[in-house]
Amino acid sequence: MTTHEPVAVWAPDAERIQLIIDDSTVVEMTKDDEWFRTNRPEGARRYGFRIDASDEALPDPRSPRQPDGVHEASAFWSPDESVWTDSSWAGVPVQGSVIYELHIGTFTPEGTFDAAIARLDHLVSLGVDLVEIMPVNAFNGTHGWGYDGVDWYAVHETYGGPDGLMRFVDACHARGLGVVLDVVYNHLGPSGNYLPRFGPYLSDGSNSWGQTPNLDGAHSDEVRAYIIDNALRWFREFHIDALRLDAVHALVDHTAVHILEELAVRTEALSRELGRPLGLIAESDLNAPQLITGRERGGFGLTAQWNDDVHHAIHVNVSGETQGYYADFQGLQALQKVLQEGYFHALTYSSFRGRRHGRPIDREHTPASALVVYTCDHDQVGNRALGDRPSAYLTPGQLAVKAALVLLSPFTAMLFMGEEWGASTPFQFFTSHPEAELGKATAEGRKSEFAAHGWNSEDIPDPQDPETFTRSKLDWSELDVNPHREILEFYTALIELRKTTPEFAADTFDSISVDVDPDAGWLVMKRGTMAVLCSFGDTATTVPLHIAPVLSYALIADTPEGTALGGHNVAVGRIVA
């Protein structure tokens, strides 16, 4: 039998590993220190590993495909390089861009990469720079948010598998769109995680979602390599432009070189090799500037970080909601602070946490564009009890105020799919666990969590109900009717202003100043000689500033006292001296 392509698996405690080919052929693997190696037999398609005396063939920890699900055999796969037409692709830098977050399964009725390609021209006309897709690694079940992945190297088959992802990325690049991939390295899903059978991939610690990876214990060097190799593979093999790193505050690493710093160093080296920018965007609730501080000044040197504080301050002041962690963000002064300083909590007391939280950003050396800000994201919508979007409880004018503050700020801006037209469809928490007990526990846990906060448990959507997933799909027909069409036109105009007006393109903290009048209910965000005037109340107000208007959501009037705005309105213009 002829052979080709090496096959290897790390199993430090195993005495014997057998490669099982197509459920029939058994190949003894050779132990090489902590690794077992052999060659792939000619014609082999599916495979698994049998450890020591076990009769069970397990999927490959680095499986590139799981065509029959996470519990079944792995499939050999390598990228078909003829798919790529992006040889001239120069990349898109993260900082200063407009990012569009979407979930492949609900972005279109079909829920596939190929169906999503058909909607990319909409994003181009909107003015998007980077498309961020929620996790697509393999998880058990047909649909879910993707954060329960267990095969980090495989692409979920329902979406179109690895070949579908390649086609999607290539189609994005053909239209000038970069691609951000959401990846999860802080935990694994509850079903199909066979990593502990091979070696000490997990630590004794845990977070809200399960056991944490072994980043600093015995044998952790190989676990870290498992993560870093995975990240670099998305860049190299799939031509991804940036990674969004889920909940990095849950990565417990006490080594001298944190895995995030190590990943940043390796990513920069690969960027130089490939000749295009590669980005790392952290999600963190720590308000820790170290993430986005350059390594020359003692930081990790990541490209950017999601910033919930800006979301919270905008949301509270527009919607009036003050429950839970929103409590500290009341008042236009809180919004003024985050727009000028980035973080609200920076060595300040957090009532939600009951302690001091955060640290100030070095605004002299850190660009404002190192912070990614948004009016909503998958968490801020999907983790509401009903998964209702802001469009379900705010006026179009309020949506316009929120959009202007994000898109005309010096920060990197992000939209969540459908936001740009005020989509009426919810984005709810949905799962498809095949195991009855796990599905039941997930549904009951969701209901009890919100019941504890005063919700009627019967009103909480059952994540296991297929209708919860179906109703979360975007309704693209809404683009043809008002107010959706008007909202889309306003979003498009805002992005155009951001890209064509030098003052709005500036990305430093000293390029913004903010004035507020809490009693009159207005805020002015000044960007050089340009100003964004926002009316937060439901009654008219006059801002003591004269502008030559270039854009407004509703009518405004110039008066001797300044610019008069109706309730829930925003206007943009050049300041008249």
C-alpha positions as CSV (number, residue, x, y, z in Angstrom):
1,M,0.0,0.0,0.0
2,T,1.6,3.3,-1.0
3,T,1.6,6.2,1.4
4,H,1.8,10.0,1.3
5,E,1.1,12.9,3.7
6,P,2.3,12.6,7.3
7,V,-0.4,12.0,9.9
8,A,0.5,13.0,13.5
9,V,-1.3,13.3,16.8
10,W,-0.1,14.5,20.2
11,A,-0.9,12.1,23.0
12,P,1.8,12.3,25.7
13,D,0.4,9.7,28.1
14,A,-0.6,7.1,25.5
15,E,1.5,3.9,25.0
16,R,-0.1,3.0,21.6
17,I,-2.1,4.8,18.9
18,Q,-3.6,3.2,15.9
19,L,-4.8,5.1,12.9
20,I,-8.1,3.7,11.7
21,I,-8.8,4.3,8.1
22,D,-12.3,4.2,6.6
23,D,-13.5,2.0,9.5
24,S,-11.5,-0.9,8.3
25,T,-7.8,-0.4,7.8
26,V,-5.6,-0.3,11.0
27,V,-2.2,1.4,10.8
28,E,0.2,1.3,13.8
29,M,1.6,4.7,14.5
30,T,5.2,5.3,15.7
31,K,5.8,7.0,19.0
32,D,8.1,10.0,18.7
33,D,8.5,11.5,22.2
34,E,5.0,12.8,22.9
35,W,3.7,12.5,19.3
36,F,2.6,9.5,17.3
37,R,3.3,9.6,13.5
38,T,2.7,7.7,10.4
39,N,1.7,8.3,6.7
40,R,-1.7,8.5,5.2
41,P,-2.5,5.5,3.1
42,E,-3.2,6.1,-0.5
43,G,-6.9,6.6,-1.1
44,A,-7.8,7.1,2.5
45,R,-10.7,9.4,3.1
46,R,-12.0,9.1,6.7
47,Y,-9.9,8.4,9.7
48,G,-9.7,8.3,13.5
49,F,-7.4,7.4,16.3
50,R,-7.6,4.4,18.7
51,I,-5.8,5.0,22.0
52,D,-4.2,2.2,23.9
53,A,-6.7,-0.6,24.7
54,S,-9.8,1.4,23.7
55,D,-11.9,0.1,20.8
56,E,-13.3,3.6,20.1
57,A,-11.9,5.6,17.2
58,L,-11.8,9.2,18.1
59,P,-11.8,12.2,15.7
60,D,-8.5,14.0,15.1
61,P,-7.9,17.0,17.5
62,R,-6.7,18.9,14.4
63,S,-9.4,17.5,12.1
64,P,-9.9,19.7,9.1
65,R,-13.4,18.3,8.4
66,Q,-16.1,16.5,10.3
67,P,-18.6,15.7,7.5
68,D,-20.8,13.5,9.7
69,G,-20.6,15.4,12.9
70,V,-18.3,15.9,15.8
71,H,-18.7,12.4,17.2
72,E,-17.8,10.7,13.9
73,A,-14.7,10.0,11.8
74,S,-12.5,12.9,10.6
75,A,-12.0,13.5,6.9
76,F,-8.8,14.3,5.2
77,W,-8.9,17.7,3.5
78,S,-6.5,20.2,2.0
79,P,-7.4,23.5,0.4
80,D,-7.9,23.6,-3.3
81,E,-5.7,26.5,-4.2
82,S,-7.4,26.9,-7.6
83,V,-10.4,28.4,-5.7
84,W,-8.4,31.6,-4.9
85,T,-8.7,34.6,-7.2
86,D,-7.3,37.1,-4.7
87,S,-3.6,37.0,-5.5
88,S,-3.6,40.8,-5.7
89,W,-5.4,41.2,-2.4
90,A,-3.6,43.8,-0.3
91,G,-5.7,43.4,2.9
92,V,-7.8,45.8,5.0
93,P,-6.4,47.2,8.3
94,V,-8.8,46.8,11.2
95,Q,-8.2,50.2,12.9
96,G,-10.5,52.9,11.5
97,S,-12.6,50.4,9.5
98,V,-16.3,49.8,9.5
99,I,-16.9,46.2,10.5
100,Y,-20.2,44.3,10.0
101,E,-20.8,41.3,12.3
102,L,-23.0,38.5,11.0
103,H,-24.1,35.0,11.8
104,I,-23.9,32.8,8.8
105,G,-26.9,30.7,9.8
106,T,-29.3,33.6,10.1
107,F,-27.9,36.2,7.7
108,T,-29.9,34.5,4.9
109,P,-32.8,32.1,4.8
110,E,-30.5,29.3,3.5
111,G,-27.9,30.0,6.2
112,T,-24.8,29.0,4.2
113,F,-21.6,30.7,3.0
114,D,-22.8,30.5,-0.6
115,A,-26.1,32.2,0.2
116,A,-24.2,34.9,2.2
117,I,-22.1,35.6,-0.9
118,A,-25.3,36.7,-2.7
119,R,-25.8,39.5,-0.1
120,L,-22.2,40.9,-0.1
121,D,-23.0,43.6,-2.6
122,H,-25.4,45.1,-0.1
123,L,-22.5,45.4,2.3
124,V,-20.4,47.0,-0.4
125,S,-23.0,49.6,-1.1
126,L,-23.4,50.3,2.6
127,G,-19.7,51.1,2.9
128,V,-18.5,48.2,5.0
129,D,-14.8,47.4,5.1
130,L,-14.7,44.1,7.0
131,V,-17.2,41.3,7.4
132,E,-17.0,39.6,10.8
133,I,-18.5,36.2,11.0
134,M,-19.5,34.6,14.3
135,P,-17.7,31.3,15.0
136,V,-17.8,28.6,12.3
137,N,-15.8,25.8,13.9
138,A,-17.5,22.5,14.2
139,F,-20.0,22.0,17.0
140,N,-22.6,19.3,17.8
141,G,-26.0,20.0,16.2
142,T,-27.2,21.7,13.1
143,H,-27.5,25.3,14.3
144,G,-26.2,27.5,17.2
145,W,-24.3,30.6,17.9
146,G,-21.0,28.8,17.4
147,Y,-19.4,29.3,20.8
148,D,-19.9,25.6,21.7
149,G,-17.3,24.5,19.1
150,V,-15.2,21.4,19.9
151,D,-13.3,20.9,16.6
152,W,-11.4,24.1,16.3
153,Y,-9.7,23.2,13.0
154,A,-12.9,22.1,11.3
155,V,-15.6,24.3,9.7
156,H,-19.2,23.6,10.4
157,E,-20.6,21.5,7.7
158,T,-24.1,22.9,7.7
159,Y,-22.7,26.3,6.6
160,G,-20.7,24.7,3.7
161,G,-17.6,23.3,5.4
162,P,-14.1,24.5,4.7
163,D,-14.6,24.8,0.9
164,G,-17.6,27.0,1.5
165,L,-15.6,29.3,3.8
166,M,-12.9,29.6,1.1
167,R,-15.4,30.6,-1.5
168,F,-16.9,33.1,0.9
169,V,-13.6,34.7,1.8
170,D,-12.6,34.8,-1.9
171,A,-15.9,36.5,-2.8
172,C,-15.4,39.1,-0.1
173,H,-11.9,39.9,-1.3
174,A,-13.2,40.2,-4.9
175,R,-15.5,43.0,-3.6
176,G,-12.8,44.7,-1.6
177,L,-14.2,43.4,1.7
178,G,-11.9,41.9,4.4
179,V,-13.0,39.1,6.6
180,V,-12.8,38.8,10.4
181,L,-13.3,35.4,11.9
182,D,-14.6,35.0,15.5
183,V,-12.6,32.3,17.3
184,V,-13.0,30.8,20.8
185,Y,-10.0,29.6,22.7
186,N,-11.2,30.0,26.3
187,H,-13.4,26.9,26.5
188,L,-14.9,24.0,24.5
189,G,-18.5,23.0,24.0
190,P,-20.2,20.4,26.2
191,S,-20.7,17.8,23.5
192,G,-18.0,16.2,21.3
193,N,-14.9,17.4,23.2
194,Y,-12.5,14.5,23.0
195,L,-9.3,16.5,23.7
196,P,-8.9,15.2,27.3
197,R,-8.7,11.7,25.9
198,F,-5.5,12.6,24.0
199,G,-3.7,14.7,26.6
200,P,-3.9,17.5,29.2
201,Y,-5.5,20.1,26.9
202,L,-7.6,21.4,29.8
203,S,-6.7,22.8,33.2
204,D,-8.3,22.1,36.6
205,G,-9.8,25.6,36.4
206,S,-13.1,26.6,34.9
207,N,-15.1,29.7,33.7
208,S,-18.8,30.3,33.1
209,W,-18.7,28.0,30.0
210,G,-16.6,25.0,31.2
211,Q,-13.0,24.0,31.9
212,T,-10.3,26.4,30.8
213,P,-7.5,25.4,28.5
214,N,-4.1,24.4,30.0
215,L,-2.1,27.5,29.1
216,D,0.5,27.4,31.9
217,G,0.6,23.9,33.5
218,A,2.6,20.8,32.7
219,H,2.6,20.0,28.9
220,S,1.0,23.5,28.2
221,D,3.6,24.2,25.5
222,E,1.8,21.8,23.1
223,V,-1.6,23.2,24.1
224,R,-0.4,26.7,23.4
225,A,1.0,25.5,20.0
226,Y,-2.4,23.9,19.3
227,I,-4.1,27.3,19.7
228,I,-1.5,29.4,17.9
229,D,-1.2,27.0,15.0
230,N,-5.0,27.2,14.7
231,A,-5.0,31.0,14.6
232,L,-2.3,31.2,12.0
233,R,-4.0,28.5,9.9
234,W,-7.0,30.8,9.4
235,F,-4.7,33.5,8.1
236,R,-2.6,31.3,5.9
237,E,-4.9,28.6,4.5
238,F,-8.2,30.6,4.5
239,H,-6.9,34.1,3.8
240,I,-8.7,35.5,6.8
241,D,-7.7,39.1,7.5
242,A,-8.3,39.4,11.3
243,L,-9.4,37.3,14.2
244,R,-11.9,38.3,16.9
245,L,-10.7,36.6,20.1
246,D,-13.6,35.6,22.3
247,A,-13.6,36.6,26.0
248,V,-9.8,36.8,26.4
249,H,-10.3,37.7,30.1
250,A,-11.1,34.0,30.5
251,L,-7.7,32.9,29.2
252,V,-5.8,32.1,32.4
253,D,-2.1,32.3,31.8
254,H,0.6,32.9,34.4
255,T,3.6,32.4,32.2
256,A,6.1,35.2,31.6
257,V,4.9,35.6,28.0
258,H,1.1,35.6,27.9
259,I,-0.4,33.6,25.1
260,L,-2.0,36.8,23.7
261,E,1.4,38.4,23.4
262,E,2.9,35.3,21.8
263,L,0.0,35.2,19.3
264,A,0.5,38.8,18.5
265,V,4.2,38.3,17.8
266,R,3.6,35.3,15.6
267,T,0.7,37.1,13.8
268,E,3.0,40.1,13.0
269,A,5.6,37.8,11.6
270,L,3.1,36.1,9.4
271,S,1.8,39.4,8.3
272,R,5.3,40.4,7.1
273,E,5.6,37.0,5.3
274,L,2.3,37.3,3.5
275,G,2.6,41.0,2.8
276,R,-0.8,42.1,4.0
277,P,-2.1,43.4,7.4
278,L,-3.4,40.8,9.8
279,G,-5.4,41.8,12.9
280,L,-6.2,40.5,16.3
281,I,-9.3,42.0,18.0
282,A,-9.8,41.1,21.7
283,E,-13.1,40.8,23.5
284,S,-12.5,41.6,27.1
285,D,-14.6,43.1,30.0
286,L,-11.4,44.0,32.0
287,N,-11.0,47.6,30.6
288,A,-7.3,46.6,30.6
289,P,-5.3,48.9,28.2
290,Q,-2.4,46.4,28.3
291,L,-4.2,44.4,25.5
292,I,-3.9,47.3,23.0
293,T,-0.7,48.8,24.3
294,G,2.4,48.3,22.1
295,R,4.9,45.7,23.3
296,E,7.6,48.4,23.3
297,R,5.6,49.9,26.2
298,G,4.9,46.7,28.0
299,G,1.6,45.7,26.4
300,F,0.5,42.7,24.4
301,G,0.3,44.6,21.1
302,L,-3.1,43.4,19.9
303,T,-4.7,45.4,17.1
304,A,-7.9,46.4,18.8
305,Q,-10.4,45.6,21.6
306,W,-14.2,45.5,21.7
307,N,-15.4,48.3,24.1
308,D,-18.7,47.6,25.9
309,D,-18.5,50.9,27.8
310,V,-19.3,53.0,24.8
311,H,-22.2,50.7,24.0
312,H,-23.5,50.9,27.5
313,A,-23.3,54.7,27.7
314,I,-25.1,55.2,24.4
315,H,-27.7,52.6,25.1
316,V,-28.6,53.9,28.6
317,N,-28.9,57.5,27.5
318,V,-31.0,56.7,24.4
319,S,-33.2,53.9,25.8
320,G,-33.4,54.9,29.5
321,E,-32.7,51.3,30.6
322,T,-30.7,51.3,33.8
323,Q,-30.9,47.7,35.1
324,G,-27.9,45.6,36.0
325,Y,-24.5,46.8,34.7
326,Y,-26.2,49.7,32.9
327,A,-26.8,51.5,36.2
328,D,-23.4,53.3,36.3
329,F,-23.8,54.7,32.8
330,Q,-26.7,57.0,33.5
331,G,-26.5,60.7,32.4
332,L,-25.0,62.4,29.5
333,Q,-21.8,63.0,31.4
334,A,-21.1,59.3,31.3
335,L,-21.5,59.3,27.5
336,Q,-19.3,62.4,27.3
337,K,-16.6,60.5,29.2
338,V,-16.6,57.4,27.1
339,L,-16.5,59.3,23.8
340,Q,-13.5,61.3,25.0
341,E,-11.7,58.7,27.1
342,G,-12.7,55.3,25.7
343,Y,-13.4,53.6,29.1
344,F,-16.0,54.7,31.6
345,H,-14.6,52.5,34.3
346,A,-11.0,53.3,34.7
347,L,-9.9,52.9,38.4
348,T,-13.5,53.8,39.2
349,Y,-16.1,52.0,41.3
350,S,-18.4,49.6,39.5
351,S,-21.6,49.1,41.3
352,F,-22.3,45.9,39.3
353,R,-19.1,44.4,40.4
354,G,-19.0,46.0,43.8
355,R,-15.4,47.0,43.4
356,R,-13.0,49.3,41.6
357,H,-12.6,48.4,37.9
358,G,-10.5,49.2,34.9
359,R,-7.5,51.4,34.1
360,P,-7.2,54.6,32.0
361,I,-6.0,54.4,28.5
362,D,-2.8,56.2,27.6
363,R,-4.6,58.4,25.1
364,E,-1.4,60.0,23.9
365,H,0.1,56.8,22.6
366,T,-3.0,54.7,21.9
367,P,-5.2,55.6,18.9
368,A,-8.9,55.8,19.5
369,S,-9.3,53.4,16.6
370,A,-7.8,50.6,18.8
371,L,-11.3,50.4,20.4
372,V,-14.1,48.8,18.4
373,V,-17.5,50.3,19.3
374,Y,-21.1,49.5,18.4
375,T,-24.7,50.2,19.1
376,C,-25.4,46.5,19.4
377,D,-23.7,43.1,18.8
378,H,-24.7,39.5,19.1
379,D,-24.4,39.6,22.9
380,Q,-26.2,42.8,23.5
381,V,-29.1,41.7,21.4
382,G,-29.1,37.9,21.8
383,N,-28.5,37.9,25.6
384,R,-31.6,40.0,26.2
385,A,-34.5,37.9,27.5
386,L,-36.4,38.1,24.2
387,G,-33.5,38.7,21.9
388,D,-35.2,42.0,20.8
389,R,-33.2,44.5,18.8
390,P,-33.2,48.2,19.6
391,S,-35.5,48.7,16.7
392,A,-38.2,46.9,18.7
393,Y,-38.4,49.5,21.4
394,L,-36.7,52.7,20.1
395,T,-37.9,55.2,17.5
396,P,-36.1,55.6,14.1
397,G,-34.8,58.9,15.4
398,Q,-33.3,57.2,18.4
399,L,-31.7,54.6,16.2
400,A,-30.2,57.4,14.1
401,V,-28.7,59.1,17.2
402,K,-27.0,55.9,18.2
403,A,-25.7,55.2,14.7
404,A,-24.2,58.8,14.4
405,L,-22.4,58.6,17.7
406,V,-20.7,55.3,16.7
407,L,-20.1,55.9,13.0
408,L,-18.8,59.5,13.3
409,S,-16.6,58.8,16.4
410,P,-12.8,58.3,16.1
411,F,-13.2,54.7,17.1
412,T,-13.4,51.7,14.8
413,A,-17.1,51.1,14.2
414,M,-19.0,47.9,14.1
415,L,-22.6,47.1,13.0
416,F,-24.6,44.0,13.8
417,M,-26.4,42.4,10.8
418,G,-29.7,44.1,10.0
419,E,-29.1,47.0,12.3
420,E,-28.5,49.3,9.2
421,W,-32.2,49.0,8.3
422,G,-33.7,48.7,11.7
423,A,-34.5,45.0,11.2
424,S,-37.7,43.9,13.0
425,T,-36.6,40.3,13.3
426,P,-35.1,39.4,16.7
427,F,-31.7,37.7,17.3
428,Q,-32.4,35.1,20.0
429,F,-30.3,32.6,21.7
430,F,-30.7,29.3,19.9
431,T,-29.2,25.8,20.2
432,S,-29.7,22.4,18.6
433,H,-28.1,20.0,21.1
434,P,-29.0,16.4,19.9
435,E,-28.7,15.1,23.5
436,A,-32.1,15.4,25.2
437,E,-30.7,16.0,28.6
438,L,-28.3,18.7,27.5
439,G,-31.0,20.4,25.5
440,K,-33.4,20.3,28.4
441,A,-30.8,21.7,30.8
442,T,-30.0,24.5,28.4
443,A,-33.7,25.5,28.0
444,E,-34.4,25.3,31.7
445,G,-31.3,27.2,32.6
446,R,-32.2,30.0,30.2
447,K,-35.7,30.3,31.6
448,S,-34.6,30.3,35.3
449,E,-31.9,32.8,34.6
450,F,-34.3,35.4,33.4
451,A,-37.1,34.4,35.8
452,A,-34.7,35.4,38.5
453,H,-34.7,38.9,37.1
454,G,-38.5,39.2,37.0
455,W,-39.4,37.8,33.6
456,N,-42.2,35.4,33.1
457,S,-40.4,32.2,32.3
458,E,-43.1,31.3,29.7
459,D,-42.1,34.4,27.7
460,I,-38.5,33.3,27.3
461,P,-37.9,31.6,23.9
462,D,-36.9,28.0,24.2
463,P,-33.4,27.8,22.6
464,Q,-34.0,24.2,21.5
465,D,-37.2,25.1,19.6
466,P,-36.3,25.2,15.9
467,E,-38.6,28.2,15.6
468,T,-36.3,30.3,17.8
469,F,-33.6,29.8,15.2
470,T,-36.0,30.4,12.3
471,R,-37.4,33.7,13.6
472,S,-33.9,35.0,14.1
473,K,-33.2,35.0,10.4
474,L,-33.1,38.4,8.7
475,D,-36.1,39.4,6.5
476,W,-34.4,41.0,3.5
477,S,-37.8,42.2,2.1
478,E,-37.8,44.9,4.7
479,L,-35.3,46.9,2.8
480,D,-38.0,47.9,0.3
481,V,-40.3,49.6,2.8
482,N,-40.1,52.5,5.3
483,P,-39.0,53.2,7.9
484,H,-36.4,50.5,7.0
485,R,-35.4,52.1,3.8
486,E,-35.0,55.5,5.4
487,I,-32.8,54.1,8.2
488,L,-30.6,52.3,5.6
489,E,-30.2,55.5,3.7
490,F,-29.2,57.4,6.8
491,Y,-26.6,54.7,7.8
492,T,-25.2,54.8,4.3
493,A,-24.9,58.5,4.4
494,L,-23.1,58.4,7.8
495,I,-20.6,55.9,6.6
496,E,-20.0,58.0,3.5
497,L,-19.3,61.1,5.7
498,R,-17.0,59.0,7.9
499,K,-14.9,58.1,4.8
500,T,-15.0,61.3,2.9
501,T,-14.7,64.0,5.6
502,P,-11.1,64.3,7.0
503,E,-12.3,65.4,10.4
504,F,-14.4,62.2,10.8
505,A,-11.5,60.0,9.5
506,A,-9.2,61.2,12.2
507,D,-8.6,58.4,14.8
508,T,-6.9,60.1,17.7
509,F,-8.4,60.9,21.1
510,D,-7.4,64.6,20.6
511,S,-9.6,64.7,17.5
512,I,-12.8,64.6,19.6
513,S,-14.4,66.9,22.2
514,V,-17.9,66.6,23.6
515,D,-20.3,69.1,25.2
516,V,-23.5,68.2,27.0
517,D,-26.5,69.8,28.6
518,P,-28.3,67.2,30.7
519,D,-31.2,69.5,31.5
520,A,-31.8,70.4,27.9
521,G,-31.1,66.9,26.7
522,W,-28.5,67.5,24.0
523,L,-25.0,66.4,23.3
524,V,-22.5,67.8,20.7
525,M,-19.7,65.7,19.5
526,K,-17.1,67.9,17.8
527,R,-14.6,66.5,15.3
528,G,-12.4,69.5,14.3
529,T,-14.7,71.9,12.5
530,M,-17.5,69.3,12.2
531,A,-20.1,68.7,14.8
532,V,-22.7,66.0,15.5
533,L,-25.7,67.4,17.4
534,C,-27.9,64.9,19.2
535,S,-31.3,65.4,20.8
536,F,-32.0,62.7,23.4
537,G,-35.4,63.8,24.7
538,D,-38.8,63.3,23.0
539,T,-39.4,67.1,22.8
540,A,-37.6,69.8,20.9
541,T,-34.4,71.4,22.1
542,T,-32.0,74.1,20.9
543,V,-28.3,73.5,20.8
544,P,-26.4,76.8,21.2
545,L,-24.3,76.2,18.2
546,H,-24.7,77.2,14.6
547,I,-23.8,74.7,11.8
548,A,-23.9,74.5,8.0
549,P,-25.8,71.2,7.9
550,V,-24.7,68.4,5.7
551,L,-27.0,65.6,7.1
552,S,-29.9,65.3,9.6
553,Y,-32.4,62.5,10.3
554,A,-35.3,64.9,10.6
555,L,-35.8,68.6,10.0
556,I,-33.7,71.1,11.9
557,A,-33.9,74.9,12.0
558,D,-31.3,77.6,12.5
559,T,-32.4,80.2,15.1
560,P,-30.8,83.2,16.8
561,E,-30.1,80.9,19.8
562,G,-28.5,78.1,17.8
563,T,-29.7,74.9,16.0
564,A,-33.2,73.7,16.9
565,L,-33.8,70.0,16.8
566,G,-37.0,68.0,17.3
567,G,-37.0,65.2,19.8
568,H,-35.0,62.1,18.9
569,N,-33.0,63.7,16.2
570,V,-29.4,64.1,15.1
571,A,-27.8,66.6,12.7
572,V,-24.3,66.8,11.3
573,G,-22.7,70.0,10.0
574,R,-19.7,72.3,9.8
575,I,-19.5,74.7,12.7
576,V,-20.2,78.3,11.7
577,A,-18.0,80.7,13.6
